Amino acid sequence: MVDVHRKGSSPPEAIEQGRTLPARALDFWFDYTCPFAYLAETQAPALAARMGVPLTHQPLLLGGVFKAVGAPQNLFASRSPARSAHDASDLARWAKRFGVELRTPPGHPLRSVEALRATLATENDPAVISGFFRAYWVDGRPISSPEVIADVVARAGHDAASVLAKIETAEIKDALRERTEAGVALGIFGVPAFVVDGAHLYWGQDRLAFVEGVRPPLTPAGSAATSSSGGGGTEASPRAPAPRAPSATARVLEVFWDFSSPFAYLGALQVAAVAARTGAEVRWHPILLGGLFRSLGGPEVPLATFSDAKQRYTLVDLQRWAAYWRLPFRFPSRFPTRSLKALRLYLALPEERRARYREATFRACWADDRDITDETVLVDCAGGDAVARDALSRAGGDDVKAALRASTEGAAARGVFGVPTFVVDGELYWGQDRLALVEEALGAR
């Protein structure tokens, strides 16, 4: 992590507009049933120390949040097998990155309401909170049982009998309900959630750099470098590794993408910098995202299925990522984005013309709000010359259609369920927010 507060250094610059540096307060909202909340809890004290602010723990009942926003009570059970497999791998990667033990207990999710009440009864003692998280995610103990509650609070120095009596009182029950309602009022739709200065909401253990709020320095490649030191998926490195050219033994980075996704736009424009730092060979796989969703039985526009709170947060999150990577971003006036014609033109172009066209089309859609169903726009993105026009004339051919269909079907067969998806050594990494993990995998030998 860059020490932007060291004596004689330039004043830190906030990643996003509206943030004041240094921050004044940091609230950490959690429920014990979320593994990512457990991971975030292991990092939160050090994060608060770097920010120079007190850390306030805010327990809430995740089931109450889900009920309020209309989400399924068991999110893991509602996901596709491919998504569930990825999430299990992703969880293990983050635990390794943070250097913590993590084992999912039998019967997860287990009841947590009594443990949350006990947390409030001990005035949110950090030792109690760490104890319950460890009991659940390391030892696999039922934290709703009186025996486990008594053990956890006693180890933290509290009178177990007194705490067990308090958790049955109306005062503690009302306090948990009120905390949950307060979290929902802040826009919280899941945990872990961090709220900075009572106003800025961040969701996930992978947004710690956003919580800290300091804009990273530019690297020689013109984008923020990722650090392998742990502490969050978006941390900046003080200096980027020297670019490395692919060699005969270079690691392969596969990228599955579609122009229709803003996350694919943000992630795809970072791939060149990742390849330069790692010497990876990049293989691009265009797919029709709507076709992939249909084959998996999911909604064609997942964003439309999000709760209002999650939709609002997602739009803010996109702006943060764009600011972090210093990319222009404007949500298009035409959404959902129809990308079929643009993808076919990509495949019809000569290989040496595709990279320029891919970036130009992404920018046309997600930065300039141009209509990428318009053939004039597409030809312009492809170079505007005879080669571009000839490729457009061939884009509707059976061979091009078959190539896109095969690429999409091949992605589904390999476990891809969304974009961008990155593959290193057969391991899938979904999302532009997993590029730090991708880069670490490429750097491993």
TORDREN-384000 format. One record per residue (C-alpha): chain; x, y, z; residue in one letter. Coordinates in Angstrom, 2 decimals. Layout:
N
+-------+---------+---------+---------+-----+
! chain !       X !       Y !       Z ! res !
+-------+---------+---------+---------+-----+
!     A !       X !       Y !       Z !   a !
...
+-------+---------+---------+---------+-----+
END
This chain:
445
+-------+---------+---------+---------+-----+
! chain !       X !       Y !       Z ! res !
+-------+---------+---------+---------+-----+
!     A !    0.00 !    0.00 !    0.00 !   m !
!     A !    1.26 !    3.43 !   -0.92 !   v !
!     A !    1.88 !    5.66 !    2.11 !   d !
!     A !    0.13 !    8.75 !    0.82 !   v !
!     A !    0.18 !   10.31 !    4.28 !   h !
!     A !    3.96 !   10.33 !    4.76 !   r !
!     A !    5.63 !   13.62 !    5.61 !   k !
!     A !    6.45 !   15.70 !    2.58 !   g !
!     A !    4.21 !   13.74 !    0.21 !   s !
!     A !    1.54 !   15.35 !   -1.92 !   s !
!     A !   -1.94 !   15.55 !   -0.39 !   p !
!     A !   -3.92 !   12.39 !   -1.18 !   p !
!     A !   -6.48 !   12.61 !   -3.95 !   e !
!     A !   -9.89 !   11.00 !   -3.47 !   a !
!     A !  -10.94 !    8.36 !   -6.00 !   i !
!     A !  -14.48 !    9.66 !   -6.20 !   e !
!     A !  -16.18 !   12.99 !   -6.02 !   q !
!     A !  -17.88 !   13.81 !   -2.73 !   g !
!     A !  -15.34 !   12.04 !   -0.52 !   r !
!     A !  -13.35 !   14.11 !    1.97 !   t !
!     A !   -9.86 !   12.95 !    2.90 !   l !
!     A !   -9.03 !   12.06 !    5.55 !   p !
!     A !  -12.27 !   10.34 !    6.52 !   a !
!     A !  -13.86 !   10.96 !    9.89 !   r !
!     A !  -15.73 !    7.72 !   10.61 !   a !
!     A !  -15.93 !    4.10 !    9.44 !   l !
!     A !  -18.86 !    1.79 !   10.16 !   d !
!     A !  -18.62 !   -1.95 !    9.46 !   f !
!     A !  -21.99 !   -3.67 !    8.98 !   w !
!     A !  -22.10 !   -7.45 !    9.20 !   f !
!     A !  -23.87 !  -10.69 !    9.98 !   d !
!     A !  -21.93 !  -13.79 !   11.01 !   y !
!     A !  -23.54 !  -15.97 !    8.32 !   t !
!     A !  -21.67 !  -14.32 !    5.44 !   c !
!     A !  -18.19 !  -15.69 !    4.68 !   p !
!     A !  -17.16 !  -12.50 !    2.93 !   f !
!     A !  -18.15 !  -10.54 !    6.05 !   a !
!     A !  -15.83 !  -12.81 !    8.02 !   y !
!     A !  -13.01 !  -12.08 !    5.55 !   l !
!     A !  -13.71 !   -8.36 !    5.74 !   a !
!     A !  -13.69 !   -8.43 !    9.55 !   e !
!     A !  -10.14 !   -9.78 !    9.50 !   t !
!     A !   -9.03 !   -6.74 !    7.49 !   q !
!     A !  -11.22 !   -4.00 !    8.99 !   a !
!     A !   -9.02 !   -3.01 !   11.99 !   p !
!     A !   -5.95 !   -2.49 !    9.80 !   a !
!     A !   -8.06 !   -0.61 !    7.27 !   l !
!     A !   -9.36 !    1.76 !    9.95 !   a !
!     A !   -5.82 !    2.26 !   11.24 !   a !
!     A !   -4.58 !    3.22 !    7.77 !   r !
!     A !   -7.47 !    5.65 !    7.45 !   m !
!     A !   -6.84 !    7.07 !   10.92 !   g !
!     A !  -10.47 !    6.67 !   12.00 !   v !
!     A !  -12.25 !    4.69 !   14.73 !   p !
!     A !  -13.91 !    1.47 !   13.57 !   l !
!     A !  -17.54 !    1.08 !   14.65 !   t !
!     A !  -19.07 !   -2.40 !   14.40 !   h !
!     A !  -22.71 !   -2.51 !   13.32 !   q !
!     A !  -24.38 !   -5.95 !   13.57 !   p !
!     A !  -27.57 !   -6.51 !   11.60 !   l !
!     A !  -29.75 !   -9.48 !   10.72 !   l !
!     A !  -29.02 !  -10.35 !    7.10 !   l !
!     A !  -32.29 !  -12.23 !    6.73 !   g !
!     A !  -34.11 !   -9.05 !    7.72 !   g !
!     A !  -32.20 !   -7.11 !    5.07 !   v !
!     A !  -33.04 !   -9.69 !    2.40 !   f !
!     A !  -36.71 !   -9.57 !    3.40 !   k !
!     A !  -36.73 !   -5.78 !    3.19 !   a !
!     A !  -35.14 !   -5.64 !   -0.28 !   v !
!     A !  -36.95 !   -8.68 !   -1.69 !   g !
!     A !  -33.87 !  -10.92 !   -2.08 !   a !
!     A !  -33.88 !  -14.72 !   -1.59 !   p !
!     A !  -33.12 !  -15.74 !    1.98 !   q !
!     A !  -30.43 !  -18.16 !    0.78 !   n !
!     A !  -28.56 !  -16.49 !   -2.08 !   l !
!     A !  -26.13 !  -19.37 !   -2.53 !   f !
!     A !  -28.98 !  -21.83 !   -3.10 !   a !
!     A !  -30.53 !  -19.58 !   -5.78 !   s !
!     A !  -27.41 !  -19.53 !   -7.98 !   r !
!     A !  -26.55 !  -21.70 !  -10.96 !   s !
!     A !  -24.14 !  -24.63 !  -10.47 !   p !
!     A !  -21.50 !  -22.77 !  -12.49 !   a !
!     A !  -21.86 !  -19.64 !  -10.36 !   r !
!     A !  -21.80 !  -21.69 !   -7.15 !   s !
!     A !  -18.62 !  -23.48 !   -8.21 !   a !
!     A !  -16.95 !  -20.18 !   -9.03 !   h !
!     A !  -18.04 !  -18.58 !   -5.76 !   d !
!     A !  -16.56 !  -21.45 !   -3.75 !   a !
!     A !  -13.23 !  -21.02 !   -5.55 !   s !
!     A !  -13.41 !  -17.25 !   -5.17 !   d !
!     A !  -13.98 !  -17.57 !   -1.44 !   l !
!     A !  -10.95 !  -19.83 !   -1.08 !   a !
!     A !   -8.79 !  -17.39 !   -3.08 !   r !
!     A !   -9.72 !  -14.45 !   -0.88 !   w !
!     A !   -9.07 !  -16.46 !    2.28 !   a !
!     A !   -5.63 !  -17.35 !    0.93 !   k !
!     A !   -5.00 !  -13.75 !   -0.10 !   r !
!     A !   -5.85 !  -12.49 !    3.38 !   f !
!     A !   -3.98 !  -15.35 !    5.04 !   g !
!     A !   -6.92 !  -16.59 !    7.12 !   v !
!     A !   -8.51 !  -19.96 !    7.82 !   e !
!     A !  -11.97 !  -20.53 !    6.40 !   l !
!     A !  -14.15 !  -23.64 !    6.41 !   r !
!     A !  -17.84 !  -23.59 !    5.56 !   t !
!     A !  -19.74 !  -25.26 !    8.41 !   p !
!     A !  -22.11 !  -28.16 !    7.75 !   p !
!     A !  -25.66 !  -26.95 !    7.26 !   g !
!     A !  -24.64 !  -23.40 !    6.27 !   h !
!     A !  -26.33 !  -20.95 !    6.60 !   p !
!     A !  -26.77 !  -21.45 !   10.32 !   l !
!     A !  -28.94 !  -19.33 !   12.63 !   r !
!     A !  -27.15 !  -16.22 !   13.91 !   s !
!     A !  -29.77 !  -14.07 !   15.60 !   v !
!     A !  -28.81 !  -15.07 !   19.16 !   e !
!     A !  -25.12 !  -14.41 !   18.49 !   a !
!     A !  -25.98 !  -11.00 !   17.04 !   l !
!     A !  -28.03 !  -10.18 !   20.14 !   r !
!     A !  -25.12 !  -11.32 !   22.32 !   a !
!     A !  -22.89 !   -8.98 !   20.35 !   t !
!     A !  -25.17 !   -6.07 !   21.18 !   l !
!     A !  -25.39 !   -7.22 !   24.80 !   a !
!     A !  -21.59 !   -6.93 !   25.04 !   t !
!     A !  -21.64 !   -3.48 !   23.42 !   e !
!     A !  -20.14 !   -4.75 !   20.16 !   n !
!     A !  -16.93 !   -5.90 !   21.80 !   d !
!     A !  -14.45 !   -6.61 !   18.95 !   p !
!     A !  -13.19 !   -9.67 !   20.84 !   a !
!     A !  -16.71 !  -11.09 !   20.92 !   v !
!     A !  -17.20 !  -10.35 !   17.22 !   i !
!     A !  -13.95 !  -12.06 !   16.25 !   s !
!     A !  -14.87 !  -14.96 !   18.51 !   g !
!     A !  -18.23 !  -15.55 !   16.85 !   f !
!     A !  -16.77 !  -15.24 !   13.35 !   f !
!     A !  -14.09 !  -17.78 !   14.22 !   r !
!     A !  -16.57 !  -20.12 !   15.85 !   a !
!     A !  -18.68 !  -20.12 !   12.67 !   y !
!     A !  -16.12 !  -19.99 !    9.85 !   w !
!     A !  -13.13 !  -21.81 !   11.36 !   v !
!     A !  -14.51 !  -24.15 !   14.02 !   d !
!     A !  -17.93 !  -24.83 !   12.44 !   g !
!     A !  -19.79 !  -24.38 !   15.71 !   r !
!     A !  -23.53 !  -23.54 !   15.97 !   p !
!     A !  -23.37 !  -19.97 !   17.23 !   i !
!     A !  -27.05 !  -19.97 !   18.15 !   s !
!     A !  -26.52 !  -22.51 !   20.93 !   s !
!     A !  -26.28 !  -21.21 !   24.51 !   p !
!     A !  -23.13 !  -23.26 !   25.08 !   e !
!     A !  -21.26 !  -21.65 !   22.18 !   v !
!     A !  -22.49 !  -18.17 !   23.06 !   i !
!     A !  -21.40 !  -18.62 !   26.65 !   a !
!     A !  -17.98 !  -19.86 !   25.58 !   d !
!     A !  -17.37 !  -17.01 !   23.12 !   v !
!     A !  -18.40 !  -14.19 !   25.45 !   v !
!     A !  -16.60 !  -15.71 !   28.45 !   a !
!     A !  -13.36 !  -15.96 !   26.47 !   r !
!     A !  -13.77 !  -12.24 !   25.73 !   a !
!     A !  -14.06 !  -11.48 !   29.43 !   g !
!     A !  -17.84 !  -11.15 !   29.83 !   h !
!     A !  -20.18 !  -12.81 !   32.31 !   d !
!     A !  -21.84 !  -15.55 !   30.26 !   a !
!     A !  -24.95 !  -15.88 !   32.42 !   a !
!     A !  -25.62 !  -12.15 !   32.27 !   s !
!     A !  -25.23 !  -12.07 !   28.48 !   v !
!     A !  -27.50 !  -15.10 !   27.98 !   l !
!     A !  -30.15 !  -13.38 !   30.07 !   a !
!     A !  -29.85 !  -10.09 !   28.16 !   k !
!     A !  -30.33 !  -11.64 !   24.72 !   i !
!     A !  -33.87 !  -12.64 !   25.69 !   e !
!     A !  -34.89 !   -9.11 !   26.68 !   t !
!     A !  -37.13 !   -6.91 !   24.56 !   a !
!     A !  -34.50 !   -4.19 !   24.71 !   e !
!     A !  -31.84 !   -6.26 !   22.92 !   i !
!     A !  -34.33 !   -7.74 !   20.45 !   k !
!     A !  -35.57 !   -4.26 !   19.56 !   d !
!     A !  -32.01 !   -2.99 !   19.24 !   a !
!     A !  -31.15 !   -5.64 !   16.63 !   l !
!     A !  -34.31 !   -4.92 !   14.67 !   r !
!     A !  -33.59 !   -1.19 !   14.77 !   e !
!     A !  -29.99 !   -1.71 !   13.61 !   r !
!     A !  -31.23 !   -3.81 !   10.71 !   t !
!     A !  -33.76 !   -1.17 !    9.69 !   e !
!     A !  -31.08 !    1.51 !    9.95 !   a !
!     A !  -28.83 !   -0.48 !    7.63 !   g !
!     A !  -31.60 !   -0.86 !    5.07 !   v !
!     A !  -32.25 !    2.89 !    5.28 !   a !
!     A !  -28.58 !    3.49 !    4.38 !   l !
!     A !  -29.03 !    1.43 !    1.21 !   g !
!     A !  -27.44 !   -1.77 !    2.50 !   i !
!     A !  -28.66 !   -4.84 !    0.61 !   f !
!     A !  -25.97 !   -7.32 !    1.69 !   g !
!     A !  -22.85 !   -7.70 !    3.79 !   v !
!     A !  -20.11 !   -6.93 !    4.41 !   p !
!     A !  -20.91 !   -3.25 !    4.04 !   a !
!     A !  -18.72 !   -0.31 !    4.97 !   f !
!     A !  -20.12 !    3.18 !    5.42 !   v !
!     A !  -17.67 !    6.08 !    5.47 !   v !
!     A !  -18.65 !    9.33 !    7.17 !   d !
!     A !  -22.24 !    8.13 !    7.45 !   g !
!     A !  -22.86 !    8.59 !    3.73 !   a !
!     A !  -20.61 !    6.56 !    1.41 !   h !
!     A !  -21.58 !    2.88 !    1.09 !   l !
!     A !  -19.21 !    0.14 !   -0.07 !   y !
!     A !  -20.20 !   -3.52 !   -0.39 !   w !
!     A !  -17.79 !   -6.41 !   -0.22 !   g !
!     A !  -14.39 !   -7.46 !    1.09 !   q !
!     A !  -13.05 !   -6.59 !   -2.38 !   d !
!     A !  -13.72 !   -2.85 !   -2.12 !   r !
!     A !  -11.26 !   -1.99 !    0.65 !   l !
!     A !   -9.26 !    0.40 !   -1.53 !   a !
!     A !  -12.49 !    2.21 !   -2.37 !   f !
!     A !  -13.31 !    2.42 !    1.33 !   v !
!     A !   -9.90 !    3.93 !    1.96 !   e !
!     A !  -10.68 !    6.27 !   -0.90 !   g !
!     A !   -7.17 !    7.26 !   -2.03 !   v !
!     A !   -6.56 !    7.45 !   -5.76 !   r !
!     A !   -3.60 !    5.25 !   -6.75 !   p !
!     A !   -0.70 !    6.61 !   -8.80 !   p !
!     A !   -0.51 !    6.11 !  -12.54 !   l !
!     A !    1.69 !    3.28 !  -13.76 !   t !
!     A !    3.79 !    3.38 !  -16.94 !   p !
!     A !    0.94 !    1.53 !  -18.66 !   a !
!     A !   -1.46 !    4.30 !  -17.69 !   g !
!     A !   -3.63 !    2.40 !  -15.24 !   s !
!     A !   -3.63 !    1.51 !  -11.58 !   a !
!     A !   -1.33 !   -1.36 !  -10.68 !   a !
!     A !   -2.56 !   -4.16 !   -8.47 !   t !
!     A !   -0.71 !   -5.31 !   -5.44 !   s !
!     A !   -0.14 !   -8.89 !   -4.34 !   s !
!     A !    0.25 !   -7.89 !   -0.71 !   s !
!     A !   -3.36 !   -8.60 !    0.31 !   g !
!     A !   -5.81 !   -6.26 !    1.96 !   g !
!     A !   -8.22 !   -5.79 !   -0.96 !   g !
!     A !   -8.60 !   -6.45 !   -4.63 !   g !
!     A !   -8.03 !   -2.88 !   -5.72 !   t !
!     A !   -4.97 !   -1.80 !   -3.81 !   e !
!     A !   -2.40 !    0.25 !   -5.65 !   a !
!     A !    1.24 !   -0.61 !   -5.99 !   s !
!     A !    3.85 !    2.17 !   -5.67 !   p !
!     A !    5.53 !    1.08 !   -8.86 !   r !
!     A !    4.48 !   -1.25 !  -11.64 !   a !
!     A !    6.65 !   -4.14 !  -12.74 !   p !
!     A !    8.53 !   -3.54 !  -15.98 !   a !
!     A !    6.52 !   -4.73 !  -19.00 !   p !
!     A !    7.37 !   -8.24 !  -20.09 !   r !
!     A !    6.94 !   -9.58 !  -23.60 !   a !
!     A !    5.25 !  -12.99 !  -24.05 !   p !
!     A !    7.72 !  -15.84 !  -24.41 !   s !
!     A !    7.47 !  -19.40 !  -25.64 !   a !
!     A !    6.59 !  -20.41 !  -22.07 !   t !
!     A !    4.29 !  -17.47 !  -21.33 !   a !
!     A !    1.19 !  -18.04 !  -19.21 !   r !
!     A !   -2.07 !  -17.75 !  -21.12 !   v !
!     A !   -4.81 !  -15.33 !  -20.10 !   l !
!     A !   -8.15 !  -16.05 !  -21.72 !   e !
!     A !  -10.79 !  -13.32 !  -21.74 !   v !
!     A !  -14.50 !  -13.96 !  -22.33 !   f !
!     A !  -16.37 !  -10.74 !  -23.10 !   w !
!     A !  -19.28 !   -9.00 !  -24.79 !   d !
!     A !  -19.71 !   -5.35 !  -25.71 !   f !
!     A !  -23.05 !   -5.33 !  -23.87 !   s !
!     A !  -21.49 !   -5.36 !  -20.38 !   s !
!     A !  -20.14 !   -2.24 !  -18.64 !   p !
!     A !  -18.04 !   -4.50 !  -16.43 !   f !
!     A !  -16.51 !   -6.09 !  -19.53 !   a !
!     A !  -15.69 !   -2.60 !  -20.83 !   y !
!     A !  -13.90 !   -1.68 !  -17.61 !   l !
!     A !  -12.07 !   -4.99 !  -17.38 !   g !
!     A !  -11.14 !   -5.40 !  -21.04 !   a !
!     A !   -9.36 !   -2.05 !  -21.12 !   l !
!     A !   -7.08 !   -3.23 !  -18.29 !   q !
!     A !   -5.99 !   -6.47 !  -19.94 !   v !
!     A !   -3.17 !   -4.94 !  -21.96 !   a !
!     A !   -1.60 !   -3.50 !  -18.81 !   a !
!     A !   -1.91 !   -6.84 !  -16.99 !   v !
!     A !   -0.30 !   -8.63 !  -19.94 !   a !
!     A !    2.50 !   -6.06 !  -20.06 !   a !
!     A !    3.28 !   -6.55 !  -16.39 !   r !
!     A !    3.13 !  -10.34 !  -16.46 !   t !
!     A !    4.24 !  -11.23 !  -19.98 !   g !
!     A !    1.02 !  -13.19 !  -20.47 !   a !
!     A !   -0.29 !  -14.25 !  -23.85 !   e !
!     A !   -3.89 !  -13.00 !  -24.19 !   v !
!     A !   -6.60 !  -14.91 !  -26.04 !   r !
!     A !   -9.85 !  -13.07 !  -26.59 !   w !
!     A !  -13.17 !  -14.97 !  -26.74 !   h !
!     A !  -16.18 !  -12.86 !  -27.84 !   p !
!     A !  -19.51 !  -14.32 !  -26.73 !   i !
!     A !  -23.14 !  -13.31 !  -27.01 !   l !
!     A !  -24.03 !  -12.71 !  -23.38 !   l !
!     A !  -27.79 !  -12.89 !  -23.92 !   g !
!     A !  -27.37 !  -16.26 !  -25.61 !   g !
!     A !  -25.24 !  -17.49 !  -22.72 !   l !
!     A !  -27.86 !  -16.38 !  -20.19 !   f !
!     A !  -30.60 !  -18.12 !  -22.15 !   r !
!     A !  -28.63 !  -21.36 !  -22.29 !   s !
!     A !  -28.19 !  -21.24 !  -18.51 !   l !
!     A !  -31.85 !  -20.43 !  -17.85 !   g !
!     A !  -31.13 !  -17.04 !  -16.31 !   g !
!     A !  -32.50 !  -13.56 !  -16.98 !   p !
!     A !  -31.12 !  -11.78 !  -20.05 !   e !
!     A !  -30.65 !   -8.54 !  -18.09 !   v !
!     A !  -29.57 !   -9.48 !  -14.54 !   p !
!     A !  -29.36 !   -5.81 !  -13.52 !   l !
!     A !  -33.12 !   -5.54 !  -13.99 !   a !
!     A !  -33.64 !   -8.28 !  -11.38 !   t !
!     A !  -31.64 !   -6.49 !   -8.68 !   f !
!     A !  -33.38 !   -4.76 !   -5.83 !   s !
!     A !  -33.69 !   -0.99 !   -6.14 !   d !
!     A !  -30.95 !   -0.55 !   -3.54 !   a !
!     A !  -28.57 !   -2.89 !   -5.37 !   k !
!     A !  -29.30 !   -1.23 !   -8.73 !   q !
!     A !  -28.48 !    2.19 !   -7.30 !   r !
!     A !  -25.32 !    0.86 !   -5.72 !   y !
!     A !  -24.20 !   -0.88 !   -8.93 !   t !
!     A !  -24.39 !    2.34 !  -10.92 !   l !
!     A !  -22.30 !    4.12 !   -8.29 !   v !
!     A !  -19.84 !    1.21 !   -8.21 !   d !
!     A !  -19.36 !    1.44 !  -11.97 !   l !
!     A !  -18.49 !    5.11 !  -11.65 !   q !
!     A !  -15.99 !    4.31 !   -8.90 !   r !
!     A !  -14.25 !    1.70 !  -11.02 !   w !
!     A !  -14.07 !    4.08 !  -13.96 !   a !
!     A !  -12.58 !    6.78 !  -11.72 !   a !
!     A !  -10.15 !    4.29 !  -10.19 !   y !
!     A !   -8.85 !    3.28 !  -13.61 !   w !
!     A !   -9.18 !    6.79 !  -15.03 !   r !
!     A !  -11.55 !    5.69 !  -17.77 !   l !
!     A !  -14.40 !    7.75 !  -19.20 !   p !
!     A !  -17.76 !    6.20 !  -18.42 !   f !
!     A !  -21.35 !    7.12 !  -19.16 !   r !
!     A !  -24.22 !    4.68 !  -18.84 !   f !
!     A !  -25.73 !    4.50 !  -22.33 !   p !
!     A !  -29.16 !    5.84 !  -23.16 !   s !
!     A !  -29.83 !    2.58 !  -25.06 !   r !
!     A !  -29.89 !   -0.27 !  -22.58 !   f !
!     A !  -29.88 !   -3.22 !  -22.69 !   p !
!     A !  -27.20 !   -2.94 !  -25.36 !   t !
!     A !  -27.71 !   -5.05 !  -28.48 !   r !
!     A !  -24.27 !   -6.28 !  -29.43 !   s !
!     A !  -24.89 !   -9.07 !  -31.95 !   l !
!     A !  -23.92 !   -7.09 !  -35.04 !   k !
!     A !  -20.87 !   -5.57 !  -33.34 !   a !
!     A !  -19.62 !   -9.00 !  -32.24 !   l !
!     A !  -20.07 !  -10.48 !  -35.70 !   r !
!     A !  -18.11 !   -7.62 !  -37.24 !   l !
!     A !  -15.32 !   -8.29 !  -34.75 !   y !
!     A !  -15.07 !  -11.88 !  -35.96 !   l !
!     A !  -15.24 !  -10.81 !  -39.62 !   a !
!     A !  -12.32 !   -8.40 !  -39.26 !   l !
!     A !   -8.74 !   -9.49 !  -39.95 !   p !
!     A !   -6.97 !  -10.56 !  -36.75 !   e !
!     A !   -4.65 !   -7.55 !  -36.77 !   e !
!     A !   -7.61 !   -5.13 !  -36.83 !   r !
!     A !   -9.56 !   -6.61 !  -33.94 !   r !
!     A !   -7.82 !   -5.03 !  -30.94 !   a !
!     A !   -8.34 !   -1.48 !  -32.18 !   r !
!     A !  -11.94 !   -2.20 !  -33.12 !   y !
!     A !  -12.67 !   -3.89 !  -29.78 !   r !
!     A !  -11.48 !   -0.94 !  -27.73 !   e !
!     A !  -13.08 !    1.64 !  -30.02 !   a !
!     A !  -16.44 !   -0.11 !  -29.87 !   t !
!     A !  -16.31 !   -0.50 !  -26.10 !   f !
!     A !  -15.58 !    3.21 !  -25.78 !   r !
!     A !  -18.26 !    4.15 !  -28.29 !   a !
!     A !  -20.87 !    2.34 !  -26.22 !   c !
!     A !  -19.75 !    2.99 !  -22.64 !   w !
!     A !  -18.00 !    6.34 !  -22.86 !   a !
!     A !  -19.55 !    8.18 !  -25.81 !   d !
!     A !  -23.13 !    6.80 !  -25.77 !   d !
!     A !  -23.00 !    5.93 !  -29.48 !   r !
!     A !  -25.36 !    3.36 !  -30.96 !   d !
!     A !  -23.34 !    0.22 !  -31.70 !   i !
!     A !  -26.25 !   -1.28 !  -33.61 !   t !
!     A !  -25.68 !    1.46 !  -36.21 !   d !
!     A !  -23.52 !    0.14 !  -39.05 !   e !
!     A !  -22.03 !    3.58 !  -39.65 !   t !
!     A !  -20.79 !    3.68 !  -36.06 !   v !
!     A !  -19.38 !    0.16 !  -36.33 !   l !
!     A !  -17.53 !    0.87 !  -39.57 !   v !
!     A !  -16.08 !    3.99 !  -38.00 !   d !
!     A !  -14.90 !    1.95 !  -34.98 !   c !
!     A !  -13.35 !   -0.57 !  -37.36 !   a !
!     A !  -11.29 !    2.08 !  -39.13 !   g !
!     A !  -13.74 !    3.51 !  -41.64 !   g !
!     A !  -11.88 !    2.15 !  -44.67 !   d !
!     A !  -12.48 !   -0.46 !  -47.33 !   a !
!     A !  -11.31 !   -3.26 !  -45.04 !   v !
!     A !  -13.89 !   -2.27 !  -42.44 !   a !
!     A !  -16.70 !   -2.07 !  -44.99 !   r !
!     A !  -15.75 !   -5.40 !  -46.51 !   d !
!     A !  -15.77 !   -7.03 !  -43.07 !   a !
!     A !  -19.22 !   -5.59 !  -42.40 !   l !
!     A !  -20.50 !   -7.11 !  -45.63 !   s !
!     A !  -19.27 !  -10.52 !  -44.48 !   r !
!     A !  -20.41 !  -10.18 !  -40.85 !   a !
!     A !  -23.81 !  -11.71 !  -41.60 !   g !
!     A !  -22.36 !  -14.79 !  -43.23 !   g !
!     A !  -23.02 !  -18.30 !  -41.97 !   d !
!     A !  -19.37 !  -18.84 !  -41.06 !   d !
!     A !  -19.28 !  -15.78 !  -38.83 !   v !
!     A !  -22.61 !  -16.64 !  -37.21 !   k !
!     A !  -21.37 !  -20.16 !  -36.54 !   a !
!     A !  -18.12 !  -18.88 !  -35.03 !   a !
!     A !  -19.94 !  -16.64 !  -32.55 !   l !
!     A !  -22.37 !  -19.40 !  -31.66 !   r !
!     A !  -19.53 !  -21.86 !  -31.11 !   a !
!     A !  -17.64 !  -19.38 !  -28.94 !   s !
!     A !  -20.71 !  -18.81 !  -26.78 !   t !
!     A !  -21.46 !  -22.50 !  -26.43 !   e !
!     A !  -17.83 !  -23.22 !  -25.65 !   g !
!     A !  -17.89 !  -20.61 !  -22.90 !   a !
!     A !  -20.93 !  -22.23 !  -21.30 !   a !
!     A !  -19.28 !  -25.65 !  -21.49 !   a !
!     A !  -16.28 !  -24.29 !  -19.60 !   r !
!     A !  -18.38 !  -22.88 !  -16.76 !   g !
!     A !  -18.58 !  -19.25 !  -17.86 !   v !
!     A !  -21.80 !  -17.63 !  -16.61 !   f !
!     A !  -21.09 !  -13.90 !  -17.07 !   g !
!     A !  -18.57 !  -11.39 !  -18.37 !   v !
!     A !  -15.89 !  -10.47 !  -18.10 !   p !
!     A !  -14.54 !  -13.89 !  -17.20 !   t !
!     A !  -10.80 !  -14.48 !  -17.11 !   f !
!     A !   -9.26 !  -17.94 !  -17.24 !   v !
!     A !   -5.74 !  -18.81 !  -16.07 !   v !
!     A !   -4.64 !  -22.45 !  -16.02 !   d !
!     A !   -8.25 !  -23.58 !  -16.23 !   g !
!     A !   -9.34 !  -21.47 !  -13.23 !   e !
!     A !  -12.20 !  -19.00 !  -13.79 !   l !
!     A !  -12.18 !  -15.46 !  -12.38 !   y !
!     A !  -15.43 !  -13.57 !  -12.91 !   w !
!     A !  -15.57 !   -9.79 !  -12.91 !   g !
!     A !  -13.33 !   -6.81 !  -13.52 !   q !
!     A !  -12.91 !   -6.66 !   -9.75 !   d !
!     A !  -10.96 !   -9.94 !   -9.83 !   r !
!     A !   -8.10 !   -8.68 !  -12.00 !   l !
!     A !   -5.79 !   -8.46 !   -8.98 !   a !
!     A !   -6.32 !  -12.18 !   -8.39 !   l !
!     A !   -5.82 !  -12.84 !  -12.10 !   v !
!     A !   -2.54 !  -10.97 !  -12.08 !   e !
!     A !   -1.35 !  -12.87 !   -9.03 !   e !
!     A !   -2.20 !  -16.16 !  -10.77 !   a !
!     A !   -0.27 !  -15.11 !  -13.85 !   l !
!     A !    2.69 !  -14.13 !  -11.75 !   g !
!     A !    2.79 !  -17.44 !   -9.87 !   a !
!     A !    5.24 !  -20.08 !  -11.02 !   r !
+-------+---------+---------+---------+-----+
END
